[in-house]
Amino acid sequence: MLGVVVEEELVVKLETEEEDLVVKLDPENQRVRNPFGIFIVIWRELSGGIGPWGAMRPLFALLLALIPFLFLGQHFNREHRKGLEWFLIQFPLVLSIVLWPVLFVWSIIDAWWVSSSIVASAQNESYLKSIRD
């Protein structure tokens, strides 16, 4: 196998007994080299590719969901209808001391789960965008 750079194109020539195979890489698809590139890659790996807010979003939703009776985790995740419905349904459940804690714990789990899915979908979108570029 022989690699040669010709006019800013990498040409790989594979010689076999039967035929020659030449592979050319398109220079338009090559990324521009950045001296801070390694730091950018490390930062994206640490933050999940979506920055520090995306990494902290599920924890913040969890902290808001821990406030009882208000279901702020759902509102934070922009699920206002679900937060309002759970707020209204809690009044009959407060009378039954057994079912209200179940709703409260479920709201905490739901806030974490939905926020994590928002972060994952944002990460997937940024990954797909980086592939297209």
N, C-alpha and C positions, 0 to 999 in steps of 0.2 A: 504494500500500500504506500502511495506517495502523496504527500500533501504539499501543494504549492499555492502561494498567494499571488493572484493575477488581477491587477486593476481593482484592488480592494474587494475581491471576491475570493472565497476559499474554494479551491478546486481540489477535490479528492479523486485521484485516479486509481482505480482498482484494476490491476492487470491480471487476467487469468489466461489460461491456455486457449480458451475458446473465443473470448471477446473482451473488449475494454469497456469499463463502466465509469462514467464521469458524473460526479455529483456536484452541483453548484448551489451554494447558499445565496439567497437573495439578500443583498446588503440593506434593503429597506426594512427587513424584519429584525435586524440587529439592533439591540438597545444601546443607547448612548451611555458611555461609561461615566460614572460619577465617583469622585474621590471619597465621598461619604456613603457610597453604596452599601458597604458592609454594615455601617451603623443603621441605615434605613432597614436593611433586612433583619437585623437583630431586634430593632424596635417593633417591626411588624410581627415577628415571631412572639415577642413578649406580650404584646397587646392583642394578639389574635387577628391582626390585620385591620382592625377597625378603631384603633386609638385607645387611650386610657378610659374614655367614657364608656365605650362598648364593653370593656372588660369589667367595669364597676357597675354597669346598669342593673344586672340581676341582683346584686347585693343591695343596691339602693331600693329596688322594688320590694325586696324582702323586708328591709327595715320599715318602709312605709306600710307594708301589709301587717306588720306586728302591732300597729296602732289599732286597738279594738274598736268595733262598731262603725268605722268609717269606710273601710275597704279601699283605702287610698292606693294600694298596690295595683288594683284594677284600673283606677283612674290614671295612674302614672303610665300604665301600658296602653292608654287611650282606648280602653274598653269601658267607656262611661255607662253604657247600657247595662253591662253585667254588674258594675259597681252599684248602680242605682237599684237594680233588681235584688241584689243580695242585701242591700241596705233595707229595702222594704220587707223582704222575707224574714229578716232577723227578728222583727217584733213578735210575730207569733211563736218563733222558736225560742225566744228569751223565756217564755212561760214554761217551756220544757227545758230544764237545766241540762238535759242530756244532749239534745240536738244542736243547740247553739254552739258549743265548743267544736262540734264536728264541722259546722259551717265555717267557723273562724280558722281552724287548722287547714281546711280545704282552701280557703281564700289565700292563705300564706303560700301553700304549695302551688296554687294556680298562678299567683303573681310571679313566683320564681320561674315556673315553667314557661309562661308566656314571654317573659322578658328574655329568657335564654333563647327562645326560638326567634325573637326579634333580632337578637345579636347574631345568631347563626345565619339567618337569612341575609342580614346586612353583610356578613363576612362572605357568604356565597356570592352576593352581587358584586362585591369588590374583587373577589377572585376571578369571576367571569369577565369583569371589565378589564382586569389586567391581562387576561388571556387574549381578549379581542384587540387590545392595543399593541 
